[in-house]
Amino acid sequence: MKQTVAIVEDDAEQRRYYADALRSNDYVVQEYEDRQQAIDAFEKELPELAILDIALGSDVGGGYEVCRYLKQRDASLPIIFLTSRGDELDKIYGLQLGAWDYQTKPVSLDYLTVRIESFFQIKQLASDANGNGRKSGDLNINMKSMQCFWKGDEVNLTPTEFSILAAMSEADEAVSIDELVKATHQGVVEDNTINTHVLHIRKKFKKIDADFQCIKTRYGFGYQWLCE
Amino acid sequence: MKLGTRLLVFSSVFLVLLPWFGYHFMGKIEHSLLQGQEEAQSMSASAIAIVLNGYTGLFETDEHALYVYPFKQSIDIDGYDEDWQQLKEQFTSYADNSFSLLLANNELVDDKQYLYVYLRVNDKDIVYRNPRYSPLDSSDHIRMEYLDADNRRKRIVLLTAAQGSVSVYEVKEDWTSWKDGKHVNAVYGVWRETKEGYDVEIRLPGIWLEPNRRLSISVVDVFNENERNVDTIVSTHLIDKNTLNPLLFQSQEISSVLKNLSESDSRICVVDKFRRVRAVIGGQALQASLCHAIDKVSETLVDKVLQGNAQVKRFEEKDETIIVAARPVFDGDEVIGAVLVSKNSRQILARQRDTLNDVVLATLGIFFLVFASLLFFSSWLAFRINRLKKQTSSLIDESGRFISHVELSECDRGDEIGELSRSFSSLLGKLNSYTRFLESVPRMLRHEILNPVNTISMSLQNLQKQQGDSADIKTASNAIKQLQLIVSSLTEAANIDEALIQDEVDRIDIAALLSEYVKNSQLKHARAKLCYQGAKKGFFVQGNDVRIVQLLDKLKDNALDFSFPGTDIYFQLDTGQHNQVVISVKNEGEYIPQEQLDILFQGMISHRSVKTATPHLGIGLYVAYQIARFHHGQLKIANRGDKQGVVVSLILSSYAPL
């Protein structure tokens, strides 16, 4: 059965590109221009995944409102923010609202479809978490379901954080910032954005394991996964 | 000069004028007081003159009368003129100064016991008496002739054989032979030689002269020691030998008339037309000897009055002012004398001085009060202005951004400072909205640019899918990346402050960080050589390692951009003064003028003569500067002293555990 993906984006051109890319990957795509239009439609039927822009024309925080609405209706509904607002605060706010991923424009269409695909796979494989995993010591990574476990507990990472962690843990030596940037599949990423992601990753691991010390900063170069 | 001080100086200058005006006013008052006194004295002088008009007989005196000066002290008969000092000017001279004469009686003795005579004779060749010559006129001698109580003429001769007491004889009409052959003991005289001749001081009984009061004195000069003939006789009765000179005493009658008119603090003096003092009343308070005898001052004044003109004059003497009002005494149209009323203005001046003192004290008091209140007021104003200044400057940070918007405390005041405060407030409000607008520009710009960039990017992705990799698509993709770089560095700079606030700080080994950083960076930049000089570990600072790396990246990028190809870039770690850590990044490259260096940390300023592959907005050093500031450190840039190039130094405080 084809999955339904809703796109809420005020810019018609961009909306069309997203829709075309998703349709060509066999998704049913619903396109909405503003908050009201989207919510009216969602009243009747909820999509299986929603892609939201934050600023919808003059409705500056419209995307957040739509996200909040959807999360009220169905807390498990996956939401991806695609936005030009790349500030740390915006990102944190978006993720706090329960968004699954937050990507800044410009967007790689291929990566977007891969993300969406991987999400639906996660859903499918949720019951079989350890099935396709790569294990190195206490770390257990499932590349297909984009799930990560540390000493048996799941670490709730965003897809971008997951990509960075995967890149780090795969390598035997230090990974440069540039390589990590590539791993995020984002167009232009400042060094500091990677630093922030790593900071979040560390925090999330420390929540589970206060003594977590596996990610080592290699000043002037990048990061290194130290644990087995 | 501070506002308060300026206000004080200005007002002080005007305040100083107050006592000055007071002083001038006092001067005017003094003037009018003295004028009033002058008028009062003139009136009383006129009144006395009118009274005396009725006593014309009192002024009928002979021009040749011998004036007898009243004396207040006793006189020793010794031939010296010390006792006569105060009358020195009053000598009357006869026959071309061949002798001069002074007569006096003692005022203090009621019965006028004696008449004193002082004779000063010019005679270069004194001929003393020689007993071999019996005639009494065979030596230089003095002759005196008077009328006794029975109207008979009496003649006495005074002569001497040497200096000292004179011999006195009563003589016959021929002046040469004794009358009784006896000395006259009642008359006593002393003869003393002087440079010019000789002085004779004589005392004779006053009673002899009563009541006719007529006396003539002659000086007889004898010529030649051997011949002893009378050479010249100079006499006081110049015109008529038979008329003896009348003696003129001060008038008891005038005195008794004036006594009733006199005041304790003024002196009344009456003179006849020959300027001889006829009466002096009062004047205990007067120090000056005005009109006591006719002195020089009174003389000129009296001269004018005797011509018929009323006079008022002020004399400054020592510390006091004496006002003299003089009026002529008339007999018909003829002036027969003058009345002088003198009064000391000491009392008036004392009163005026007291008032002046009061004025000065009051002015000083007012001055002090005004000064104190001005001081208070100006300090208060200065305080308010200062507070306003502090408040205003506390609202804005060093780079001119708003920290907070607080209502300024002076806004509710109704005065000019309140108004100033209100306009500051509204100005700051406008500035605040403008700053906010400016701050929102990068974000807005990013939003507005990234949307079309996203569209273009996606179009390119589709094109790439359809047509495969082409050079055009690659170029377009690169251009898109550059656009993104510009936008992201703009946003980075705009958000750096806010982002820094959220960062956590920790204890960092800056030496370890730096040595590792340089080693790792070398891997990224194969073309350049990065060198580290300094300790490998053991230098601790308080900070955020990720941010310090971000800062180092900016400095490194800057050094790489500016260095000549093939030259080394040095990272150096030193300890500075006051427990500081200094990280210097040196490169060899172009010289940059100091004035350009000074502004390099401000955003959007770049000094680049070389074109580089990546766009430069001059934001790197601005971000580095903000990070240094966040770490309470300093970032300095200067041209190198040793080689051509630039050194950028980051100075941080060492971490000191509590």
Chai-1 contact restraints between the chains, C-beta under 6 A:
chainA,res_idxA,chainB,res_idxB,connection_type,confidence,min_distance_angstrom,max_distance_angstrom,comment,restraint_id
A,D11,B,N451,contact,1.0,0.0,6.0,A-B,restraint_1
A,E13,B,T455,contact,1.0,0.0,6.0,A-B,restraint_2
A,Q14,B,N454,contact,1.0,0.0,6.0,A-B,restraint_3
A,Q14,B,T455,contact,1.0,0.0,6.0,A-B,restraint_4
A,Y17,B,M458,contact,1.0,0.0,6.0,A-B,restraint_5
A,S84,B,H447,contact,1.0,0.0,6.0,A-B,restraint_6
A,S84,B,L450,contact,1.0,0.0,6.0,A-B,restraint_7
A,S84,B,N451,contact,1.0,0.0,6.0,A-B,restraint_8
A,K105,B,L450,contact,1.0,0.0,6.0,A-B,restraint_9
A,K105,B,N454,contact,1.0,0.0,6.0,A-B,restraint_10
A,P106,B,V453,contact,1.0,0.0,6.0,A-B,restraint_11
A,P106,B,N454,contact,1.0,0.0,6.0,A-B,restraint_12
A,P106,B,S457,contact,1.0,0.0,6.0,A-B,restraint_13
A,L109,B,M458,contact,1.0,0.0,6.0,A-B,restraint_14
A,L109,B,Q461,contact,1.0,0.0,6.0,A-B,restraint_15
A,G187,B,Q484,contact,1.0,0.0,6.0,A-B,restraint_16
A,V188,B,K481,contact,1.0,0.0,6.0,A-B,restraint_17
A,V188,B,Q484,contact,1.0,0.0,6.0,A-B,restraint_18
A,V188,B,L485,contact,1.0,0.0,6.0,A-B,restraint_19
A,E190,B,S488,contact,1.0,0.0,6.0,A-B,restraint_20
A,N192,B,Q550,contact,1.0,0.0,6.0,A-B,restraint_21
A,N195,B,V546,contact,1.0,0.0,6.0,A-B,restraint_22
A,R218,B,N520,contact,1.0,0.0,6.0,A-B,restraint_23
A,Y219,B,L513,contact,1.0,0.0,6.0,A-B,restraint_24
A,Y219,B,E516,contact,1.0,0.0,6.0,A-B,restraint_25
A,Y219,B,Y517,contact,1.0,0.0,6.0,A-B,restraint_26
A,Y219,B,V549,contact,1.0,0.0,6.0,A-B,restraint_27
A,G220,B,Y517,contact,1.0,0.0,6.0,A-B,restraint_28
A,G220,B,N520,contact,1.0,0.0,6.0,A-B,restraint_29
A,G220,B,S521,contact,1.0,0.0,6.0,A-B,restraint_30
A,F221,B,N520,contact,1.0,0.0,6.0,A-B,restraint_31
